[in-house]
Amino acid sequence: MAYEILFLEITKILTVIMGGILTWLSYKGHKHKNSTGLLFLAIGFATITIGSLVEGVLFEFFHYDILTVHLFESIIVVLGLLSLIYAVYGVAD
């Protein structure tokens, strides 16, 4: 059981790091090209990354049950995905 928890913590940390990199690169592209699409891409990646972080924090530090933290994460991820869809299909630069 301890190995599974360690693996989960490592994957959450990697998710936050990679999500942060994607967010930074998208935002950097937005600043360079002044692209609204890249801005919404950055917002979507940031939101999804924050969702993963919130799930870990609520579970590890506030001891919420697993169903509740997955619900919170899922709602936040849906909002991030909506931003990504808008970035790809809804923005005309």
N, C-alpha and C positions, 0 to 999 in steps of 0.2 A: 504494500500500500504506500509506503514512504517513497518508493521510486516513482510511482505514478504521480504523486503530488509534486515531487521535484520536477518531473518532466512537464507537468502542466504549468508550473511556475516559470520554467525556462521558455516554454512556447509562448506564454503571455508576454514575457519580457521581450522576446524576439518580435512578436506581433507589434508591440508598442514602438520598438526601434525601427522596424521596417515601415510601419505606418507613418512614423515621424519623418523618415527619409522621403517617402512618397509625397507627403504633405509639403515638405520643404522644397522638393524639386518642382512640384506643380506650382507652388506659390512663386518660386524663383522664375519659372517660365512665364507666369502671369505678369510679373513686374517687368520682365525683359520685353515681352511682346504686347503688353497691355491687353491681354486676352481675357474676356469675361468667362469664356469656357474653361480656361485653366484655373481661374479663381474658383469656380464652382467645383472643379475637380479637386482642388486643394481642400475646399470646405468638406467635400464628401469623404476624402481620405482621412481628414482630421476627425470628423464625426465618428467614423467607423473605428478609428484608433482609440478615441475617447471611450467609445462603448466597451471595448475590450478592457481598457484600464478600469472603468467604473465597475465592471463585473468582478474583476479581481479584488479591487478595494472593498466592495460591499461584502464579498465572501470572506476574505482574509481578515479584515480589520473590524468590520461591523457585524460579522457572523450572521448575515442573512442566509436563508435557506437557498439551496441550489436552484430551485424553480423560480424563485423571485429574482435572483441575479441574472438568470438566463432571460427572463422576461424583460428586465431593464435593458440588457445588452441587445436583445432582438429589436426592441423599439428604437433604440439609438442607431443600430445598424440599418434598419429600414429607412430612417431619415437620411443617413449618409448615402445609401444607395439611390434614394430619390434625387439627391444632389448630383450624384454621378450621372444618372439618367438625364437630368436637366443639362449637365455639362456637355454631354455627347449629342443629345437630340434637340434640346430646347433653346440653345443659345446660338444666335447668328452673329458672328463677329464681323 
